[in-house]
Amino acid sequence: MMPSPTAMDGPVLRDIHLPPAPPWWPPAPGWWLLATLLLLLAVAAGLLWRRADQRRRHRARILAEVDALAIQHADDAQALAAGLHQLLRRVARTYDPAAVHARGEPWREALARMPVDADTLDRLLALEPAVYRPQPYDTGAMLDAVRRWLRAALTHRRRARRA
């Protein structure tokens, strides 16, 4: 009798079975780390954007006050000078508390801390006498000088906080 072909070939084996594919959940620890890092970066970017937006709005509000004063006191140069002078002192107070009460040379030094040209500084110093005595001055040039100083002061304050 002749042996069966299966017995001669050896036992019948099943084909190789591959393990099941790894599940997509839960992710490996590296993916959790990457997700956490991305979340932290998104939160930090959101906070930085919010701070920058707040600074931009604050600066725009202060510069809008100059325009509001110009419209409100278009016919009264003395009242315009008083309003602009008060605004300058209020902003100067944020980086130098002694600037609120400074007169004469200390006030000039407080204004000169900002990087503005000498002509702008001279125009700003002319505001204080214009508050108490009516005297003619170029309101357009004065408004430009105040805006220049305020831009420099608000930028300087932001840089000073970083340092």
Buried (B, 14 or more C-beta within 10 A) or exposed (E): EEEEEEEEEEEEEEEEEEEEEEEEEEEEEEEEEEEEEEEEEEEEEEEEEEEEEEBEEEBEEBBEBBEEBBEEBEEEBBBBBBBBBBBBBEBBBEBBEEBEEBEEEEBBEBBBBBEBEEEBBEBBBBBBEBBEEEEEBEBEEBBBBBBBBBBBBBBBBBEEEEE
